[in-house]
Amino acid sequence: MPPSRLSCRPAQTSYRRPTDHPGIPLLVLGIETSCDETGVALYHTREGLLSHVLHSQTDMHSEYGGVVPELASRDHIRQVLPLVRQALAAAGRKLEDLDAIAYTRGPGLAGALLVGASIAAALGFALNLPVLGIHHLEGHLLSPLLSDPAPTFPFVALLVSGGHTQLMEVNGLGKYVLLGETVDDAAGEAFDKVAKLLGLAYPGGPALSRLADAFSNSGQPRRFTLPRPMLHSGDLNFSFSGLKTAALTLIRAHGVTEQTRGDIALAFQEAVVEVLTGKSLAALEKTGLTQLVVAGGVGANRQLRASLSRKTEETGAEVFFPALEFCTDNGAMIAFAGALRLQSRHAPHPEYDAFAVRARWDLEAAARSPESAGASPDRAGIDDRS
């Protein structure tokens, strides 16, 4: 089985140091294990991001063409404690220096989430520290605040990844209003599925984007045009399953030659980017806000970034993207979200429930729940309520 990729780096000077928050300085350990990446980071409320390390399972899962949940969980078990040690060493800190621990409580793969929850609970119990379960999407949503320039509340957020495609109105920490979401496939999921139909290697989404970019720069006329689902639906919802079917129809009609593969990849990416851009601009217009935040793995797509940057500039709005390394799952966003929650609310009592994870978890519901502020969970076990 091929080894997984590992990166370890200290903080960069561009990482944002939060200001205007009351309370004493806090050092927060963040642990992310929701899917196929193990991320650990240290965030200090005065000094900023001190370190973050990331272990990717992409090479391991590529043999199977997708994420195998059991393998993902076992690999998290192997990697998370060594990564904690590496993050501490990179920051020049010790376990005894920690003030709190934040972990991804959900949504995600239940077994993978349990690994991070168990480690966080054990460390919290041993060190007598508060432990906070963080919503994975809240981590993504807040990740652009790690960099300068950073958005200010309120703003519209486009959360776009392999598992989610949502538009949120963000009025403050924990103040989230769902404006629209996909009614079927997420955008990243559609990228992966079409890439598989085209015979591209795992992970398919980035491979499809690279192929589309190459053909976009070829100077040749567009061969195919795919539909723009729900672009003019009058609401802020998305649909990508029909776009996947349209791509499959082209593949069946024209075969999968090198030229056709590139032409379809380009047509597909252009359709997705146009829909995401159009809906995002519509959300800004509906809310009257002028700041757009883009987060999630698909937020790394070059064409999406270029399109949103161009269109927001034309309309007098601003768009903010996380650093590319924070588009994918990472521990930095979890540590950062935990730090913001600790400084904005009372710290929770040190009670530890290693099984309080939510495989499915609505962000709006999480924002309304006292659990999201770090209060002790009201029930144990795996909670898969949507």
C-alpha angles and dihedrals in degrees: 000000000000117000122256124244121258130192128184125182141158121237120289122226092242092067112110123251108209116233137185093046120128127229139052122312113278133201111208128191113212124202124190121187105143098127134340103338128073110210129180127177143167119222125185119197092220102030100037127220108358100180143340131190128190133195114195122202094197095113092048094051095041089080088065099038093241146025115305105204097210093050090047092054094048092049091051088054091053096046111034101077094044088050091051089054091047093050091050092047093048090052095042092237137125133222088254090062093063121109099185144356126226125191137176106264095180176067103000143074107337096222093047092048091051091060094058092041092051094049092046092048093048094049092045092051093046094047097035091236133145115261121207127197108215128201109243093222092049087057091053092043093055097040095095087063088069091073136058125272092041131182122249127220128300108049143134116253126205107202106193124168144122092288105029142038112179142147114217133185105222114199097167142319106326092001103113130154120191110230099175143333143184116289092205130356123020116238093248091048090053090050090053095046095049090046089055091050088053092051095246121157123258127297084050102182097064090041091054091048093052091049092048091049091051092052092043089061095046093090093228121132119263110269099191136031120197126200122268101229116218092347090136098028093121093238135074098251126117137215126190106161092086090051089055090051091050090053090050090052090055092048092052092047099046106023126228107289120153091257095047092046091056094043093052093045090053094047092048095049093047091052094050093045093050092051094047091047095047094048092046092053090047089053091053090050093047095050097037090230124138103202124081123190120196119199140164134059096298087055086079091065108120096213092049091051092048093047095048092044091052097045096045090050090052091053097043094250129123129233126203126197129188118242109277092251089058096050091081123057113294142159095238094072091050094049090047094049090048091051092050092049093049092051094045099046138027113284114254124249112263099261118142129209111171092188101053098111130136114214088187118030131163113224094217090052091047091053091053094047123088087221090071090061091059100268117150113278114259094215139026129227136052110318113201098173111136 
